[in-house]
Amino acid sequence: MIYSEVLVNVTSNEDFHKDLLINALSEIGFDTFEDLDNGFKAYIPSSALNLEALEQLKKTFEQMFSFSFTTQSIPHQNWNEIWESNFEPLQVANRCYIRATFHEPQPQFEYEIIIDPKMAFGTGHHQTTALMMEFMLAENFSGQKVLDMGCGTGILAILASKMGAKEVLAIDYDDVCYDSTLENALLNKTNNIEALCGSKEVIPNQKFDIILANINRNILLDQLDTYSVASKHETKLFLSGFYEDPDLEIIKKKCDSIGFKYNGHKVLNAWVSAKFVFSNK
């Protein structure tokens, strides 16, 4: 597969403007980003690159900030060099250590996760993934049945398994993410993770104790009704992939209407992760 690299130069003094743009690009098919001082590099399969959509984004954000971009094609065989050069080990809450296969182990951490991200989203470096993991580390997963929607690399599913979950179902519509989750589960010797390729339609007719969904606001709003069907009384729902303003209030209103009661949220650079608890009474 041939990928396109888009070099984006952002003219702004606000760091969160880059996050806004990255989120918008992820919704039109970009799946990997590399941070730079004055912008970032974004990657997308060349067949999915839509220059008109990029130009439309310039108009969308013109009242807040401006950006310019240049594109070039890169051979698939160079892809590993790109993410390996940009993937540094990460610590979360001083309890979890996330590394790639080429980093040295750090067995002093309570949880060590090995991630070979390739072209799938979710190394723990994005704010939403880190926020979700912080919430998870404060939760009891022992013996729990867990659903991970939009699993990406499988990083949250793997953490749930390592924290004692009885069984974990990881779902993503992208076949690259599906394959990546299976490979990373094997790397981490987490043999109770099942992966499915699809979206809300492949969620089985089962009830889960904990549901994790790090996607984006629009997809979450579309899928929340299905999550409620897969919940029982006191199922915990953790959501991320959206912003504090205005997204959080929109998400809270939808959740409340279908039985998920707001229980708190975390914020990092305008990104949000929120906890809800389902009540069927």
C-alpha positions as semicolon CSV with decimal commas, in nm:
position;residue;x (nm);y (nm);z (nm)
1;M;0,000;0,000;0,000
2;I;0,125;0,347;-0,089
3;Y;0,081;0,613;0,179
4;S;0,080;0,989;0,143
5;E;0,262;1,211;0,388
6;V;0,106;1,553;0,441
7;L;0,334;1,811;0,604
8;V;0,108;2,056;0,787
9;N;0,235;2,395;0,903
10;V;0,006;2,557;1,162
11;T;0,012;2,931;1,222
12;S;-0,107;2,962;1,582
13;N;0,019;3,023;1,937
14;E;-0,230;2,776;2,084
15;D;-0,122;2,412;2,106
16;F;-0,480;2,287;2,114
17;H;-0,536;2,423;1,763
18;K;-0,312;2,144;1,635
19;D;-0,525;1,894;1,828
20;L;-0,841;2,033;1,671
21;L;-0,693;1,993;1,326
22;I;-0,559;1,642;1,397
23;N;-0,905;1,535;1,516
24;A;-1,063;1,676;1,199
25;L;-0,806;1,498;0,981
26;S;-0,867;1,166;1,158
27;E;-1,234;1,195;1,061
28;I;-1,143;1,215;0,691
29;G;-0,912;0,913;0,689
30;F;-0,575;1,017;0,832
31;D;-0,457;0,751;1,076
32;T;-0,110;0,848;1,201
33;F;0,045;1,177;1,310
34;E;0,399;1,289;1,392
35;D;0,435;1,607;1,597
36;L;0,666;1,888;1,481
37;D;0,750;2,227;1,632
38;N;0,537;2,427;1,389
39;G;0,282;2,165;1,296
40;F;0,288;1,793;1,226
41;K;0,309;1,522;0,964
42;A;-0,009;1,331;0,884
43;Y;-0,035;1,000;0,698
44;I;-0,315;0,852;0,491
45;P;-0,344;0,579;0,224
46;S;-0,284;0,761;-0,104
47;S;-0,605;0,620;-0,246
48;A;-0,801;0,798;0,030
49;L;-0,629;1,137;0,006
50;N;-0,881;1,411;-0,076
51;L;-0,717;1,746;-0,140
52;E;-1,054;1,918;-0,169
53;A;-1,139;1,805;0,184
54;L;-0,810;1,953;0,308
55;E;-0,889;2,283;0,142
56;Q;-1,234;2,277;0,301
57;L;-1,074;2,235;0,644
58;K;-0,873;2,553;0,583
59;K;-1,203;2,737;0,543
60;T;-1,353;2,565;0,847
61;F;-1,078;2,685;1,079
62;E;-0,991;3,018;0,915
63;Q;-1,157;3,220;1,196
64;M;-0,939;3,047;1,459
65;F;-0,605;2,983;1,288
66;S;-0,449;2,914;0,949
67;F;-0,246;2,626;0,814
68;S;-0,070;2,523;0,496
69;F;0,025;2,179;0,369
70;T;0,239;1,994;0,118
71;T;0,204;1,628;0,016
72;Q;0,432;1,348;-0,099
73;S;0,398;0,973;-0,146
74;I;0,601;0,733;0,064
75;P;0,659;0,361;-0,002
76;H;0,493;0,121;0,240
77;Q;0,829;-0,043;0,314
78;N;0,951;0,276;0,481
79;W;0,657;0,293;0,719
80;N;0,820;0,118;1,014
81;E;1,110;0,364;1,006
82;I;0,863;0,650;1,041
83;W;0,681;0,533;1,351
84;E;0,985;0,372;1,513
85;S;1,176;0,701;1,497
86;N;0,881;0,879;1,663
87;F;0,774;0,621;1,922
88;E;0,919;0,686;2,266
89;P;0,829;0,478;2,573
90;L;0,552;0,624;2,786
91;Q;0,456;0,608;3,153
92;V;0,098;0,646;3,275
93;A;0,029;0,733;3,640
94;N;0,368;0,584;3,735
95;R;0,208;0,240;3,715
96;C;0,196;0,150;3,348
97;Y;0,488;0,147;3,103
98;I;0,417;0,136;2,730
99;R;0,698;0,042;2,497
100;A;0,768;-0,102;2,156
101;T;0,945;-0,431;2,091
102;F;1,274;-0,250;2,032
103;H;1,275;-0,078;2,377
104;E;1,429;-0,228;2,690
105;P;1,184;-0,392;2,935
106;Q;1,106;-0,210;3,260
107;P;0,980;-0,486;3,492
108;Q;0,959;-0,251;3,794
109;F;0,628;-0,116;3,662
110;E;0,304;-0,278;3,775
111;Y;0,188;-0,308;3,414
112;E;0,411;-0,320;3,109
113;I;0,248;-0,311;2,766
114;I;0,432;-0,387;2,442
115;I;0,281;-0,217;2,138
116;D;0,377;-0,267;1,775
117;P;0,153;0,008;1,632
118;K;0,234;-0,014;1,262
119;M;-0,047;0,184;1,095
120;A;-0,305;0,147;1,374
121;F;-0,402;0,427;1,611
122;G;-0,326;0,400;1,981
123;T;0,023;0,398;2,129
124;G;-0,079;0,575;2,448
125;H;0,079;0,900;2,335
126;H;-0,243;1,067;2,230
127;Q;-0,415;1,252;2,514
128;T;-0,736;1,052;2,483
129;T;-0,561;0,716;2,520
130;A;-0,363;0,835;2,820
131;L;-0,678;0,975;2,985
132;M;-0,863;0,648;2,933
133;M;-0,574;0,455;3,087
134;E;-0,570;0,686;3,390
135;F;-0,940;0,614;3,446
136;M;-0,881;0,242;3,401
137;L;-0,594;0,231;3,651
138;A;-0,831;0,363;3,920
139;E;-1,091;0,095;3,844
140;N;-1,129;-0,269;3,950
141;F;-1,120;-0,495;3,642
142;S;-1,082;-0,821;3,830
143;G;-1,325;-1,081;3,691
144;Q;-1,498;-0,823;3,469
145;K;-1,634;-0,872;3,118
146;V;-1,504;-0,585;2,904
147;L;-1,595;-0,439;2,564
148;D;-1,338;-0,214;2,391
149;M;-1,488;-0,023;2,097
150;G;-1,256;0,140;1,842
151;C;-0,972;-0,065;1,986
152;G;-0,696;0,058;1,751
153;T;-0,380;-0,123;1,855
154;G;-0,565;-0,303;2,136
155;I;-0,381;-0,109;2,405
156;L;-0,684;-0,057;2,630
157;A;-0,799;-0,416;2,585
158;I;-0,451;-0,535;2,680
159;L;-0,445;-0,316;2,992
160;A;-0,790;-0,447;3,091
161;S;-0,665;-0,803;3,054
162;K;-0,349;-0,735;3,256
163;M;-0,565;-0,575;3,528
164;G;-0,755;-0,900;3,572
165;A;-1,051;-0,883;3,333
166;K;-1,217;-1,223;3,285
167;E;-1,271;-1,170;2,912
168;V;-1,223;-0,881;2,671
169;L;-1,389;-0,820;2,336
170;A;-1,206;-0,566;2,116
171;I;-1,381;-0,422;1,808
172;D;-1,260;-0,193;1,529
173;Y;-1,394;-0,133;1,177
174;D;-1,038;-0,108;1,034
175;D;-0,884;-0,443;0,935
176;V;-0,535;-0,302;1,010
177;C;-0,648;-0,234;1,368
178;Y;-0,805;-0,579;1,391
179;D;-0,479;-0,744;1,285
180;S;-0,276;-0,514;1,510
181;T;-0,489;-0,599;1,813
182;L;-0,439;-0,971;1,758
183;E;-0,063;-0,928;1,714
184;N;-0,027;-0,705;2,020
185;A;-0,240;-0,936;2,234
186;L;-0,001;-1,217;2,140
187;L;0,303;-0,998;2,218
188;N;0,165;-0,931;2,565
189;K;0,057;-1,292;2,629
190;T;-0,301;-1,177;2,693
191;N;-0,490;-1,481;2,571
192;N;-0,840;-1,377;2,684
193;I;-0,883;-1,101;2,421
194;E;-1,117;-1,169;2,130
195;A;-1,108;-0,927;1,835
196;L;-1,380;-0,855;1,580
197;C;-1,362;-0,642;1,265
198;G;-1,668;-0,419;1,233
199;S;-1,865;-0,154;1,418
200;K;-2,168;-0,151;1,648
201;E;-2,341;-0,415;1,435
202;V;-2,092;-0,686;1,545
203;I;-2,144;-0,630;1,919
204;P;-2,286;-0,964;2,038
205;N;-2,611;-0,999;2,227
206;Q;-2,436;-0,999;2,562
207;K;-2,405;-0,780;2,871
208;F;-2,073;-0,626;2,972
209;D;-1,947;-0,501;3,307
210;I;-1,723;-0,232;3,158
211;I;-1,736;-0,063;2,816
212;L;-1,443;0,140;2,679
213;A;-1,490;0,362;2,373
214;N;-1,219;0,602;2,256
215;I;-1,347;0,713;1,915
216;N;-1,490;1,058;1,834
217;R;-1,803;1,250;1,927
218;N;-2,013;1,174;1,620
219;I;-1,944;0,800;1,623
220;L;-2,004;0,784;1,998
221;L;-2,340;0,959;1,960
222;D;-2,433;0,707;1,692
223;Q;-2,327;0,406;1,900
224;L;-2,439;0,496;2,253
225;D;-2,784;0,339;2,215
226;T;-2,615;0,010;2,124
227;Y;-2,389;0,038;2,429
228;S;-2,697;0,074;2,651
229;V;-2,837;-0,252;2,509
230;A;-2,507;-0,422;2,596
231;S;-2,515;-0,288;2,954
232;K;-2,664;-0,412;3,277
233;H;-2,732;-0,227;3,600
234;E;-2,411;-0,050;3,711
235;T;-2,215;-0,121;3,392
236;K;-1,934;0,135;3,378
237;L;-1,885;0,328;3,053
238;F;-1,563;0,516;2,979
239;L;-1,564;0,749;2,679
240;S;-1,302;0,965;2,509
241;G;-1,214;1,111;2,171
242;F;-1,390;1,447;2,211
243;Y;-1,339;1,796;2,353
244;E;-1,456;1,958;2,673
245;D;-1,635;2,239;2,491
246;P;-1,889;2,183;2,345
247;D;-1,871;1,805;2,317
248;L;-1,889;1,700;2,683
249;E;-2,233;1,851;2,747
250;I;-2,367;1,696;2,425
251;I;-2,235;1,354;2,528
252;K;-2,369;1,391;2,884
253;K;-2,716;1,482;2,757
254;K;-2,730;1,181;2,526
255;C;-2,598;0,944;2,792
256;D;-2,849;1,066;3,050
257;S;-3,137;1,008;2,808
258;I;-3,054;0,638;2,775
259;G;-2,964;0,552;3,134
260;F;-2,592;0,636;3,162
261;K;-2,540;0,865;3,460
262;Y;-2,243;1,101;3,455
263;N;-1,978;1,015;3,716
264;G;-1,690;1,253;3,636
265;H;-1,435;1,345;3,373
266;K;-1,068;1,422;3,314
267;V;-0,921;1,688;3,084
268;L;-0,585;1,708;2,910
269;N;-0,514;1,982;2,655
270;A;-0,888;2,033;2,593
271;W;-0,941;1,659;2,528
272;V;-1,179;1,478;2,762
273;S;-1,236;1,132;2,903
274;A;-1,558;1,077;3,098
275;K;-1,705;0,805;3,317
276;F;-2,074;0,706;3,323
277;V;-2,260;0,434;3,514
278;F;-2,565;0,261;3,367
279;S;-2,888;0,237;3,562
280;N;-3,182;0,033;3,440
281;K;-3,403;0,137;3,729
